[in-house]
């Protein structure tokens, strides 16, 4: 039993997925990404033991352990090794959409949605049980580049190979557009300039602990969800940020519309809180342990988000490498931003690290008003600077509403 004071400890999981798409357009009928090879390993340091059934705990989880966990979640049955292999090899990841990280929906050409059950094998989910191996209380975090103080080789990250659109083997049939990081509109035409598309940029994943779900979009790529936002109404730091959600600048949505898709973009106000990166402490935090041998179940769910700007057929045959890395810690160096929206105040905690390029500012909608940005002062004369780390433990940001 470990008795020393807890500082930092690490656990890591690696997931390999091969994708291939066999259709002519994204999201709707017949788009399928086949999972032909998944290789997951889990390695635990001394702070916790792990299990896929909540009974048999050990230091490491093998590929076979995780494979059984995925299949068990799908079938809810105890199967033979041969039956597990058969089910596992039939798993297909197909574009679905989820706004709560649990319930998945599929949209047809008319834009009609239907709920997708895990038994369809269009997305994957598995449970890992963590058991505390320490007397002291500690928090389990994702290990990321920002807090990888011991320079461990593995951090939480999703990588993939890429496809060159308009190359010899992958030529677009229809045009689409997107906004780059500078807020500039880029048009992609059939047989035009080559564009590199990554399968990793269309992946979402969620964690669920004690009924609380968090949704992550670790890689942005061309953009995020196709929503009702019109990014042309904004300027400055908000234009490239909001263009991630502009259906007119969303590669997947505009590409699908060229095929006669009858669906509508999502309402921005209906989107859940999504962590695009791990700058916020709340994004890093998975769960907490208060005593020795306390056990917590964490459910991980992965899917291809059909409304994502990168979910088009160009990601054919991409291989995904999903690395989940965790560490236990008693403290983190942080600062807080208090967002003032009239009389309402929301406080968000961030990692104070020189490695990151800045935080994503909160964006709020209000009927009859246009979002006018965050400011350093209540009079809204000095634009709030979200870049780099903070020298103050608490900063205040004030919202400017512009009446329409």
N, C-alpha and C positions, 0 to 999 in steps of 0.2 A: 504494500500500500504506500502510495507516494505521500510524504509528509512535508516536503520542502515548499517554500512559498512559490506560488504560480506566477510566472511572468509571461512567457510566450511558448506555445506548443503548437504543433502542426499536424494536420491530417490532409490527405490528398486523394483525389479520384480522377481518373482519366477515362474519357469516353470517346471512342472512335466510331464515326458513322460515315458510310459511303452513300451518296445520293445519286439518283438518276431520274430524269423527268422525261415522260413519254407523251408530251402533248404540244400544242402550238401556242398556248397562252396560259396566263397565270390565274390562279385562284379557282376558277370555275371548272366545269365538268372535265374529268379525266386527267387533271394535273395530279401526278403522284410522284413522290420522292421515295424510292425504295431503300430501305435500310438493309443492306446485305452483309454488313460487318460491324458489330459493336464490340469493343474491347474495353472493359471497365475494370480498373484496379483501385482498391482503397487501402491506403496506408495510414496507420494511426501511430502517433507518438504517445508518450506516457500519460497525457492528461485525460484520455478517455478510451474506452473500449467500444467496439462497434458490432452491430448485428443487423441482419436483414429480417429476422423473425421476432426480435424482442426477447429471445430466450437464450440462444447460443451466442455469447459475446466472445470476441477475440481481438487481437491486435490488428490484423489485416483482413480485408474482404477481397476474395479472389474474383476473377472474371466470372466463374461459374456461380458464385454467390449472388452477384448482381443480376446475372442472367435469370436465375431462379426468381429473384425478387420482382423483376419486370414481368415475367410470365405469370407468376402467382397473382399479381395485381390485375392481370388481364382475365385469367380464367377462374380465379378464386377456388382453385382445386389443387390438390397435391398430385403431381404428375410424375411419370417415370422420366429418366434422363432423355430417353429417345423422344418422348412426347414434348418435353420442354424444348428440345432442339427444333422440333418441327414447328411449334408455335413461334418460337423466337425468330426463326428464319423467315417466317411469313409476315413479320411486322413491316408495315409501310407507313412512312411519314407523308401525309398529304396536307396541303394548305387548309387550315381551319382558322377560326378566329375565336378569341376568348377575351372578355373584358373583366373577368374576375379570377383568372388563373386556374380555374377548376372546371367550369363548364365550357365545352368546345362546341362550335357551330360551323356548319358547312353551308355555303351559299351556291345556289344553282344559277343558270344563265339569266333567269328572271329576277335575281336578287332575293329569292325566297330562301330563308334559312331554316335549317333543321338541326336538331341537337345530335351530336356525335358521341357515342359511348366509347369507353376505353376498349371494349371488346372488339371494335372495328379495327383496332391496331393502326389508326391514323395518327396517333401521337403516343408518347411513352411516359410512364410514371413509375416511380419506385420509392420505397421507404427505407430509410436508414435510421436505426436506433443508436443513440449515443448514451453511454453510461459514464458518469463522472468517476474519475479515478483519483480525485483530490478531496482533501478535507475542507478546503476553502471554497468560497463562492468564486465563480468566474463566468465570463461571457464567451460564447462561441461566435467567432467572426469568420467571414470570408477572408482568406489571405489574398491580398492584391498587391500590385506594384507599389502603391502608396505606403502601405504599412509592412512591407516585406523587409523588416529591419535586419533580419539575419541572412538576407540574400538567398533564401531557399530557391532552388531551381524551378519549382512549380508554384504558380499562382493561379487564381481563378481567371480563366480566359477561355474564349471560344475562337478557334482558328479554323480555317478551311482553305482548300485550294480554290482557284478562281477559273473563270471562263472569259475569254475575250470575245465580246459581242462584235459582230460584223467581221469576224475573222473567217478563215476558210471553212471551218467546221461549224460555226454558229453565226448565221446571218439572220438579222431581225426581219420579221415579216411585216411589222407595223412600227411606226414611230412612237416615241414617248418623250417626256421631258422631266427634268428634275432641277432642283436648286443646289448649287455647290455650297461649300462652307463659307464662301464670301457673299452669299445671297444672290449669286448670279444665275439666271436661268440658262440651262444647258439643254439643247434639243438633240435628241439622238435619232438619226434617220437610218432606214435600211440602206446597207452598203455605204454608210458614212464612216466617220472616224470610229476606231475601235474603242470600246469601253469595257473595263474589267469589272465583272460582277462576282460577288462572293456569297456563297450559301450561308455563311455564318451571320451575315447582316440581316437575314430574314428570320433568325431564330429568336424565340422568346423562351424564357423559363420562369417557373414560379417555385417558391418554397411555401410550405404550410406547416405551421407549428401551433398546437393548441387552438386550432380554428382560425388563426390569423394567416392571411395569404399575402405574399409580396410578389410582384411581377417585375421581371428584369428584361431589359433590352441592352445587352452588353455591347453590341456593335451597331452603329447607326447606318453606315454605308450611304446609300442614296437618300435615305429619309426614313421616317417612321410611319405612323398610320395615315391613311387617306381620310381626311376629315373635312368639315365644312369651313375650316379657316381659310380666309383669303389673305395670304401673306403680303400681297401687293399694297395693302392698306397700312403696312408698318415699315419702319426704317430702322437704321442703326443695328444694335446687337439683336433686336427682336426679329428682324426679317429673316436671317438665315435660320434662327431657332424655330420660328413659326412655319417656315417653308417645309419643315419636316412633316407637317400635318396638313399641307395644302393638297387637296385632291387633284388640282390642276397641274401640280408640279410633282405628282407622285407616280413613279415609274410603273408600278404594278397596276394602279387604278386606271391610268390613262391607256396603258397597254391593253388591259382587259376591255376597256370601253371600245377600242378599235375592233374588237371581236363581237360587239353587240351586247355587251353585258348590261342588263337592265337594273342593276343594283345601285344604291345610293351610297355616298360617302357617309362615314360615321359622324355623329355629332361630337364635336370636340368636348363639349361639356359633359358628355357621357363617358369619356375615357377615364379609366381608373388611374390612380397614381402609379407611374411607372418609373423605375430607377434606371436611368440611362447612364450607367457607370456606377462607381462606388464612392463618390465624394462624401455623401451623407453618412453619418454614423448609423442611422437607421437602416440604410441599405446594406452596410457591412454586417450588422448584427443579425444573427440567426436565432439564438436562444440563450438562456442563462441557466446556470446550475448553482444551487444553494448548499448542497451537502453531498457527502461521499456516497456514491452508487446511485444517485438520482438519475433517472432515465428519461430521455426525451425522444419522441419520434419526429423526424423531419421528412416530409414528402416532397420529392422533387419531380416536376413535370416539365417536359420539353415539347415544343411544337413549332411548326412552321406557320408564322402569322400571315394569313392570306391577304390582309390589307396592308402589309408592309411593302414599302417602295422597292425592296430588293427581291420580292417573291415573284419572279418571272422565270420562264423556262430556260433562261441563260445559265442557271445554276446546275444544269445537267451534269451528272457524274462527278460533282464536287465531293470531296471527302471532308467531313467535319471532325475536328478533334476538340472535345469538350473536357477541359480540366477544371475540376472543382477542388479547391484547396482551402483548408480551414485552420484557424489558430485560436487557442484560448488565451485570454488576456484579462488582466484586472483593471487596466486603464488605457486610454488613448489620448493623444494630444489633440484637442478639438477647440473650435470656437462656434458661436451661435449667431444666426441672423434672425432678427425679429421682423416679420413682414406685417406692416400696418395697413389694413384695408378698412378705412374709416375707423369704426370703433372695434373692429375685430383684429386680433393679433395672433399670428401663427408663428411659432418659433421652431426653427430647423437647425439641427446641429451638423457641422461639417468637419471633415478631417483637415487639420492645418498642416498641409504638406506642400513643399515647393515643387513636387513632381507633377502636380496637376496644372492644367492651363486655366482653370476657372470653373465656377459652378453654373449649372443650368438655372436661370432665374425662374421663380414661380410665375405662371401665367394664369390669369383668372378671367372668366367671362361674366358679363353683367348685362341684362336686358336693357336696351336703350342707351348703352354707353359702349365706347370703344376703349380697350386697354391702352393706357398711355405710358406704361413703363414704371419702373421703380426708381426712387430718388433718395438721396442722402438726407434731405430736409423735408419738413412738412409742407413747405411752400412749393415743393417740386421744382426747384431751380437748378439743382446739381444732380446729374444722372448718377445712379448708383453703379459703382465699379465692382463687378463680381470676380474679377481676375485675380489670380495669385492668392497667396495665403494672407491671413489677417494678423495684424499686430494687436488687435483688441479682442478680449474674450467675448464681447457681445457687440454686434453692429445692428443698426436700425435701418430698415428700408421702407419707404412710404410710397403707396400706390397712387398713381395719377389717373383719374377717370376722365375721359373726353366724351361729352354728351353728343349723341348723334342727331 
